[in-house]
Amino acid sequence: MEFHITFTKVVISLTLLIYVLSRDSMIVTTLDMFTSVFAGLMMFSLLGNFYHKANKEDIGNIVRRGTPMAFVSFPDAVALFEDVPQVSDILYIRVR
């Protein structure tokens, strides 16, 4: 048995590999972008809702800076769920 690899076979294999990798990377980055946009919309809508319910003049009393903002605001939003507390716990653990 001879093992014969030609230059054409190598080029075709690499081209197919690059195509698959580039397609997958485009899918992953697109889904990541939409997830980030959705998370941002959710976070700012939560903060706007908290600000509206608090009836305060300064939004600085509601807004917390940095990454902990999500981990403080999200449990506050979860606490608003009255019907299904178990689902809200699962969602919080999944985000962490």
N, C-alpha and C positions, 0 to 999 in steps of 0.2 A: 504494500500500500504506500502510495506516495502522498505526501502532504504538500500540496502545491497552493501557495497563496499568491495571487497576482496583485499587482498594484491597483487594478480596477476594483477588485473585490474589497480591498482595504478602504479605498476612497468611498465606495458605496456604503460600506458598513459605518464608517465615520459620519458620512452625510446623514444617514438615517438616525444615528445616535444623537447628533447635534439637533436634528429636527425634533425628535422626541423630547429632548431636554429643553429646548427653547419653547416648545409648546407647553410643556408642564410648568416651566417657570412663568410663562405669561398667565396661565390659569391661576397659579398660586398667588402671584402678585396682584392680580385683579381681584381675587376673593379677599385678600388681605386689605386692599384699599377700601372695598365696600364694607368690610367688617369695621375698619377704623372709622369710616364716615358714620356708620350706624351707631357705634359706641359714642362718638362725639355728640351726635344728635340726641341720643338718650341722656347723656350726662348733662348737657346744657338745658334740656327740657326739664330734667329733674331739678336742677338748680333754679330754673325759672319758676317752677311750681312751688318749691320751698320758699323762694323770695315772695311770691304772691300770697302764700298762706301766712307768712310771718308779718306782713304789713309793716316792714321796717323801711326807714329812709335810705340807709346805707347798705349796699349789697355786700360790702366787705365783711359784714357780720355773718353772712350766709356762706360766702365762698371761702374755701380753704385752698391754699396754693399747693401745686405739685401733684405728684402721684398719689399721695394719701387722700386726695380729694375724691377719687373713685372709691376707695375702700372705706371712706366715712359716709359718703352720700348714698352709696348703693345699699348699705344696711338700713339707712333711714328710709329709703324708698321701699325696701322689703318689709319694713315694719308697718307700712301702710296697707299691705295685703291683709285682709281679715278672713277671707274664705279658706285659703289653702296655705297654711304656714309651712307645711312640709315641703311643698314645691319651692317656696321662696328660700328655704334653707338649702335645698339641693342646688338652686341657681347660684346662691352666694358661694357655696363651696366650689362650684364649677368655675366661677370667675377667679377665685383666689388661686 
